[in-house]
């Protein structure tokens, strides 16, 4: 092994353990050890949340699944990117305020218990059990990742010893420093992960001869391997729903929620949201590229058989081939980034798991008689115990990182996600509904995974009779678990007693505080979404037509034709329709917040049009649903347009009115002259009008 590679890698561990040692005597109290005394700055919070979220799954599990199955797995990345933004937008600030208001709760279990005035500790114990079960699987996935990385660096060693070494390092700095150490190491590791994940796809694309050469290689592989698909849209609605469902998991992740609670100032959540969203979009996009281009790289370098045998090690194969000998320092940095991805998640999960037992269960039964210093030491002991159980699960080197993470993510998302949203936004939610929802989410996840999808439990514990080789539904268990648990919370809350007056008063206080400190609404919000939607739609659609090579036959090409064309033209058309539709819906929602009644009605129509447009992009044009959704989008847009024009006429906005009418006339003229298919002409006309209306709103008061 190159000494420079080893030195770079070891330097990373020295820094990480040094951070833990630095915070050792600065985490003597529970709120310091578990929540950094709510004093973290927004940048540390943002990178810590995302680094602790992504784990070794980002650099190993996700690229490995794409390498084997193709672009259909990218839906997971899309779902996570959307979910990241929505979680920061919807629950982060409110949870920060609410958790402090309900007796300064420092864990999610304590927040739920205090929120619903749970005197007997039922919610604490229930949350503790769920956290312990699913975090054990989650931490096990990190240990598997770490063991595989260390084995790549020390190939003459055994997987078991490398996995245990990884576990020991994580235990040491989590044991010493607590939440502050974890967050600051996550900040450092998040930066390192981002650097590595951007370098890799650029390097292998260059080695393959550029983007076009890489894409040609990918197409060649797809033509001979039916399991590897580059058909982004037509992977099936179950795969699409399952991928997008990963996004709702963010509403139930305890190790991410505590980051929201730890920020110094709730108003700084906006900064954290922006930083986190940018980080996660770049990271997920590059991870998907590593899986896709990595398959082409393996084929071009004669390593296809070796890589396909262990697809989750694709990044390790690339680093060993490109830099281990040629530039060992870079190899050391990227291997350190791999370990950063592993450790940044495992440490957070160990900390939350230990807090759920020590603070939420042990302290509840012991009462206030136990000192905080003693409780911190008990928590440190539990870190070791949980890590030991996770290491036992991770002993099998054949364990799938993707499957372990998938199961744990679904468990948390279904058990805690619906309750988190309803506890923050629905005053009528009560303790009975909370208990029923957590139990339902937990049970549905386990049952669905075992009997209706693919049994991770059977694979891990060797219960072969439970393993279903051909899944009954193939639908990711998080989606049914989340929906059913949410319905159960609502139904049980409605048929049982109302919350107490004190609970309602606290809810009203938090709600008024969030509204008071909210950023004032302006029409510029509408303008930004509308302009971006129009630009994306025009650019995506026109690029798709050019790439498909049908410039001479534009009059006969429909958007549906482009969506099913296959290749880059279909991908570009999909971006125009699905992402464009999503932005149209946001624009419509913003319009409903304006004071003008005409704008509110038109906004509702545009919201419906955007949703229908996005859904139409998901469904094959061979299905009636695609035809219905496409026409709903067109009709809703056509209804909204005269309302907006009428408002402009009444307000004497002659420039806006004239520009809108000209845009409609131009595109309908293209159709009349047989230069454009009618649905395409109407769609482009409506998007042009949306852009004009949005531009006119810049600077206008709501």
N, C-alpha and C positions, 0 to 999 in steps of 0.2 A: 504493500500500500504506500502511496505517496505521502511523505511526511507533512507536506504542506496541506494536503486535504485533511489529514488527521488533526493537525494543529488548528485549522480553521473550525473544524467541527467541535473540537474540545473547547475552544474559546467561547463558542456559543453556550455550552453548558456552564462554563465558569460564570458568565454574565447572568444567566438565569438563576443559578443557585446564589450568586452574590446579591441579587435583588431580594430573594427570600430572606437571606441573612440580614440585610439592611432593615427590613421591616419586622424582624423577629421581636424586638422589644417595643415596637410601635403598634402592636396588636394585642394588647393585654385584655381589652374589654370586648364583649360580644359584638357590639355595634361597629367596633373597629375591625375585628377579625372577620366578620361576615358582610359588612356593608361600608367599610372605609369611612364610617362616621358621616356618610352622605356629603363628602367633601371633594368628589372627583370632578375634574374639569371635563367639558363636553367632548374634547378630542380623544381623551383616554377612554371615556365611556363608549364612544362610537366604535373605536377600533377594538376595544376589549370585547364588546358585545358581538361583533362580527367574527373576530378571531376565535372566540370561545364557541361560536355557533358552528363554524365550518369544519373543524377537525381534520383528521387525515382523510376523511371522506372526500374533501374538496380536491386533494391532489392525487388520491388513489382510487377511491370508490367510484366517484362520478366519471372520471376519464376512463376507468376500466369498463364501466357499463356501456358507455358510448362506443368505445373501441370494439366491443363485441356485437352490440345490437344496432348501432348506427344513430342517426339523428333523432329518432323518436325519443331517446332518453334525454334530449336537451329540454324537453318540456318540464323536467324536474327543475332545471336551472331557471327557466322562465317563471315557474311558480314561486320559487324561493326569492327571486329578485322582486317580484310584485309583493309577496308576503312581507319581506323585509321593510319595504317602504310603508305599507299599510299598518304594520304593527307599531312602527315609530310614530306614524301620523295619528293613529286612532287611540292607542292605549298608553303610550309611554308617559306623556305629561300627566294625564289623569291619575295613573297609578302612582307616580311620584308624589303627587299631592295627597291622594287618598291614603297611601300606606303610612305617611307621616301623621295624618290626622287621626287614624284609628290606633292610637296609643303607640305611635312610632314603631310600627311593625318592621322587622328586619329580614323576614323571610316570606315567601309566598304563602306557606302554610299559616304563618302567624297573621298575615294580611287577611286571608279568608276567614280565619277564626275570629279575629277582631271585627271584621266587616259585618259578620252575621251574629255577633254577640254569643259565640259558642262557649258557654260556661263549662260544660262537661268534657271538652276536648275531643269530641268525635271528629270534627273536621281536621284538627291537627294530626291525629293518629292516622286517619284515612289518607291525608296528603302525604304523610311520612312514608306510609307503605307503598303508595304509588311511586313516589320519588325514588325510594330505595330499590324497587324492582327494576324500573326502566333505566335509571342511571347506572345500575350495575351492568346492564347490557351495553349502554352507551360508552362507559369507561372501558369495557372489554374491547370494543371496536377500536378505541384509541391505542390500547396495548397491542392489539394485533398489528395495527399500522406501524407503531414504533418498533416492534420486533422485526418486522419485514425490512424497515429502513436500516436498522443496525446490522441485520444479517447481510444486507447488500454491501455495507461498508466493511464488515468483518466476515467475509464469505466462508472462512474456515471454522467459524463458530457454529453453535447450534441455535435454532430458533428459540427454544425455551429460555436459554440463558440471556439472549438478547432482549426478549420480551420482558423478562424479569428486571433486567438492567434499566430498561425504559421506565417500568413501573416505579422502581426505586428512586430514580431522579425526580419524577413527578411528585412522589410522596414527600421527598425531602423539602422542596421549596414551598409546597402547599402547606405542609406541617408547620414550617417555621413562620411564614409571613402572612398567611391568611389572605383576605380579599384584596388588600392593597398590593401585596406581592403579586397575586394572580393578575390583577388588572394592569399593573405596570409591565409585567412580563408579556401579557397579551398585547399591549400596545407595541412593544418592541417586536414581538413575534408577528403581529399583523403587518407591520411594515416589511419585515423580512419575507413573509409569504407573498405579498403583493409583488415584490421585486422578482422573486423566483418564478412566479406563475406568468408574468409578462415575458420574461426572457425565453422560456422554453418554446412556446409556439413560434416565436420569431426565428429562433435558431433552427428548428427542424424544417420550417418552411423554406428558409434560405438554403438549407442543405438539399432539399428536394428540387430546387431550381425555381422557386417562386410560387405564387398563389395558383396560377393556372396549371403548372406542372403537378402541384399537390392535388388539385381538384381532379385532374385527369386520372391520377393514380387512385383516388378515392372512388371515382366512377367505375374504374376497371375492376376494383375489388367488389363493389356492389353488384356488378354484372355476373360474377361467378359465385358469390356467397349469398344465398337467399336470406340468411339470418342477419346480414348486415345491410340495413336499408338506408338510403339517402332520401327517401320519400318523407319529407318533413311533415306534411299535412295528413297523409293517408295512413299513418301508423295505427289508426283506429281510435274511436272516441273514448274507449276505456283507458287506453294508454295516455291520451291527452288529459282526461279528467284526473287520472291518477297522478300524473306529473304536476299539473296545476295545483292539486290538493296539498302538495308539500307546503305551499305558501301559507295555508291556514294554520299549519303547525306552530308558527311563530307566536300565535296568541296564547299558547300553553306551555312555553319553555321557561321553567323556573330559573335556569342559569342565565338567561337573557333578561328576564324580568328584573332580576336583582340589579342589573346594570341601570335600568331605567330608574330604579329606586335610589341609586347611589349618587346621582348627579347633584352637584352643589346647588344649582338653581334650576327650577322647573322650566323657566323661560328659555334656558339654553338648550332644551331638547331639540329645538329647530336646527341648531348648528350640528348637533349629533346626528340628526336624521339625514341631513345632506351629506355629511362625511361618510356615514355608514352606507347610504345608498350608492354613492359613487364607488366606494370600495367593493361592495358586493357585486355590482354589475360588472366591473372590470374583472374581478376574481372569477366569477362564474363563467363569464364569456371566455376567458382564457383557459379555464379548466375544460370546458366543452371542446375548445379547439385542440387541446392536448390529446383528448380521446380520439377525435376525428382524424386529425393530421398524423397523430401517432400511429394509427393503423396503416396509413400510407407509408410512413417512415419505416415501420417494421417490415413491410412487404418489399420496399426498395432496398433494404439492407440485408435481406435474406434471413430475417429474424422472426418471421411470421409465426412459425410453429412454437418457438420458445415464448414469444410474447403472448400468444393465445392461450398457452398453458397457465399463465399467471397474469391475466390482463391488468389487474390492479397495480402491478409493478411497472407499468409502462414508463412512468417518469424516471424510475430507478434505472431501467434499461437505457433510456436516452442519456441520462447524466453519465453513466458509466462509459457509454460509447463515445460521447462527444468530449468530455472534459476530465474524466478521472486521471488520465495520463497526460493529455495535452495541456490542460489548464486546471491543475488540481485545486487551486484556491476557489475557483468558481464552483467546482463539484462540491467542495466542502460547504460553501454558502448555501447551495441548493439542498444538499442533504440536511443542513441545519434548518432550512425553511420547512422541509418535510417534517422534521421533528417538532418544529414550532407549531405546525398545523395540528399535530397529534397532542402536544402538551398543552396548548392553549385551550383546548376543549376539556381534556381529562382533568386538569387542575380545577376548573370551574365546577365541573360536575361532582368531583370528590368533595369540594367545599359545600355545595348545596346539599348533597346527600348527608354529609356529617351534620350540617345545621338542622336538617329535618328531624334527625334523631335526637341530637343533644338539646337544641333550643325548643323544638316543637313537641317532643315526646318526653324526654327525660326531665327537662326543666318543669314541664307541666305537672308531672306527678310529684316532683320533689318540692315544688313551690319556690318561694323567694328565699328560702333558707340557704340555698347553695350560692356560693360566691361566683362572680363572673369569671374570675381568674381560673377557678376550678373547672367551670363549664367550658372555657376555652381549651383546657388540657384534655377534657373528655372528648371534645370535638376533634382534637388532633389524634386521639386514639381511634376514633371512629373512622377517620380518613384512612388509617392503616387497615382496618378491618374490611371496609368496603373495597379498597384496592386489592386486598387479598382474594376476595370473592371474584372480583372482575378478572384478576389474573388467572384464576382457575378456569373460568369460561374461555379465556383467550389462549389456553394451552395448545389448542389445535391450530397448527399453522394454516390449515385449509379453510379456516373460518372466513366467511365473506364479510368484509367491512361494510359493503352496501346493505346487506341484509340485516346486520346487527343495528346499524344506524336507522334503517327504515323502520324497524320494529319499535325501537325506543322513541323515535320521533313521532310515530303514530300514537303511541301510548300517551305521551304528554299532551300532544295536540288535542286528542279526543277527551282525555280526562279533565284537563284544566282550561283548554281554549274557550269553549262555550261559556263556562262559568266566569272566566276572567272578563269577557266582553259584557255579559249580562250584569255582573256585579258592579261594573263601572258605569253602565248606561241605563239599567232598568231598576228603578227604585223598588219595584214589587218583588224582586228576587229575595227569597228567604232561605233560612238554614236548611229546611227540609229539601227544597229544590236543589240546593248546593250539594248536599250529600248524595241525593239521587243521581245528579248529573255526573259527579266524579265516579261513582260506582258503575254507572251505565257506560261511560266512555272507556273505562278500564276493561270491563267485561266484553263489550263489543269488539274492542281492538284484539283481545286475545282469541275470542271465538272466531272472528272473521279471518284472522291470520291463520288460525289452525285448520279450519274446515272450509273456508271459502276463497282462500288465496293460495299461500304457500307457507308451510309451517316452519317458522324459524325455531320455535321451541323444540319441535321434534328433531330437527337437524342438530341442534346444540346438545341436547340431552340423550340423543340416540334412540328416541321413541319412534322407531321407523313406521309403526302402524298408523301414526298420525300424519305422516308426510304425504301430501297429495301431489303426485308428479304432474298432473294436469289440473291447474287451478279451475275451480268451478266458475268463478267470475273474473278473476284477474284484476279486480278493482282494489286499489290500495285501501287498506282498512281505515286509514285516517278519515277519509271522506264520509263513509257511513257512520263511523263512530262519532264524529263531530256533529253531524246532523241529528242523529238519534239522541245524543246526550243533550244537545241544545233544546230539542223538543221536550224531553223529559223534565229539564229544569223549569221550563215555562209552565208545563201542565201541572207539575207537583206544586210549584209556587202558587199557582192560581187556586188550587183546590185545598190548600192548607192556609194557616193563619197569616195575616198581614204582618210585615215587619213592624218593630216597635217604633214609637215616636222618636226615640233617640237615634235609631238607625236612619230614619227618614230625614231627620234634621242634619245629620252628618252628610248624607247623600246630597241634600240641597246645598249645603255649604260648599262641598267640593265642586258641584255643578256650577254654582255661581262664581266660584273662584276661577274655574277654567274659562268660563265665558268672559269674565272681567279681563283676564290677561291674554285673551285670544287676539291674534293679529286682526286689525280692522279689515273688513272685506272691501275690495274695490273691483271695478269692472276689468281692471288689468288682469286679474286672475282668469277671467273668461277669455280675454284676448290671447293670453299666452297659450292656453290649451287649444283654442280654435286655430290659431296660426300654425302651431306645431302639428296639429292633426292634418291640416290642409297640405303643408309642406311634405309631410311623410307620405300622405296618400298620393299626391302628384308624383313625387320622386320615385316612390316604390312601384307604382303602376307603370309609369313610363319606362323605368329601368327594366321592369319585367318584360315589357313588349319588345324592347331593344334586344335584351339577352335572348329571348325566344326566337328572334330572327323573323318576326312576322310584320315588320314595318309596312310592307306592301299590302298587307291584308288586315289592317287595323279595323276596317269597317265590319269585319266578320268575327272579331275576337271579343269574347265576353270575359268578364273578370273571373267567372267560374272556370273557363277554359284555362286561364293562366294558373289558377290555383291547383289544378290537377296535372299541369304539364310535366312536373318532375324537374329536379335540378334547381339551379339558381333562380330561374324565372319563376318557379312556383314559390320559392322562399321569399323573393322580393314582393310578389303579389300578396303573399300571406302577411308580410310585415305591413304592407299598405292597408290591408283590410282589417286584420285582427288588432294590431297595435294602433292603427289609425282610428278604428272604431272605439277602442278603449279611451283614446284622447277626446274623441267626439262626445262620448258619454260624460267625461269630466267637464267638458265645455258646457254641455247641456245642464249638468248639475249646478255649475256656477251661475248660469243664467237664472235658474229657479230661485237664487238668493237675491236677485236684483229687486228693486222696489216696484218697477213697472209691472203691472199685471200682464201686459202683452208679452214682455220678456219672460215672465214666469211660465206662461202657457207654452210659448215657443220653446223654452228651455226644456220643459217636460217632454215635448215631442222629440227634441234633439237628443235628449237622454235615452229615450226609447230607441231612436234610430241608431245611436252609437252601440247600444247593447246588442241589438239585432244584427248590426253590421259585423261586430266582433264574433258573434256566435255563428254567423253564416260562413265566416272564414274557417271555422273549425270543422264544418260538416261537408262531406263530399257532395258535389252537385248532383250526383245520382240519386240522392235522397230527397223526398218531398220537403223535408224540414229546411233544406238549404234554399229551395225556391220560396218557401213561405217567409223565412227570415229576411231574405234579400228584398222581397216586396214590402215587408213591414218597414224595413229601413228606408226604402225609397218613398213610400207613402207618408211616413212620419216626417221625413225631410221636406216633402212637397207641401204638407200641411203647415209646417213651421215657417216656411219661406214667406208666404203672403202675410202672415201675422207680423213678421219682422219688417217687411216692406211697408205694411200699413202703419206700423208704429213710426217708421221713418218719415212717411208722408205727413202724418199728423204733427210730428215734431219739426217738420220743415227741414229735414236733413236731405237736401237735394242731391248732394254729391254721393252720399251712401246709396240713396235710392237709385240714382242713375247708374252707378257702377254695378249694382246688383242686377238690374234689368239688362244691362249690356252683357254681363257674364252669362246670364241665362240665354240670351239671344245668340251669343257666339256658339255655345256648345250645342244648342238645339239646331243651329244652322249647320254645324258639322254633321249632325245626324241626318238632316234633310238633304244634304249634299252627298249622302252615302259614304261619308268619310269615317263614320264612327257608329258602332253598335248602340242601340237606343239606351240600354241600361247603363252603359259606360258613359255616354253623353250626359245622361241625367245625373249620374253619380258625380262626374267631374263638375257639372254646373252647380250642384248643391255644395260641394266642397269649396268651390271658388266663392260662392256666396257666403259660406261660413267664414272664409278668410277675410272677406270684405267687412262683414259685420264685426268680426273680431278686431280688425285694425281700427274700425271706427270707435271701438270701446276703450282704446288705450287712453288713459288719463281721465276717462269719464267717471263720475261718481256713481256709486251703487244706488 
